[in-house]
Amino acid sequence: MKLPVDDTTLASWTTLLGLTDKQTAATLEDIEKTLRQGYEYRPDELRDATFDQLISDMDKDEAALMFLISGLRQAGYPNAAYDIEVRGIFATLSSLQHTG
C-alpha cells in the first residue's frame, strides 16, 4: 500500500516522530490494516471499487493524521495518540453539525 504522499514527506514524518525503520514499517502496516478493515465494511455504492482505487483517493491530511496517530503509538506515546484521535473525532462531528 502506498500513502498519497511522496517519499520525502513520508521521511519527514518519520524523522519528526523519531521513528526507526522498523517502527515506520509497523506504522504503515497498522495503517493498511485499519484501512483494509474499513474497506471490508464499505458502503454498497463503493462495492465495485478496489482497495487501491479507494486509497488513491485518500486525502493527504487523512494520511498525515493516520500516520501521526499510529506513529505516536509505535514511538511509545499511546496517550498522545489517543488524545489526537479523540480530537479528530470531535472535530469531524463538529464539522458535520455545522454542515448538517
Helices and strands as residue ranges (DSSP letters): H 7-17, H 21-40, G 44-46, H 51-56, H 60-74, H 78-99
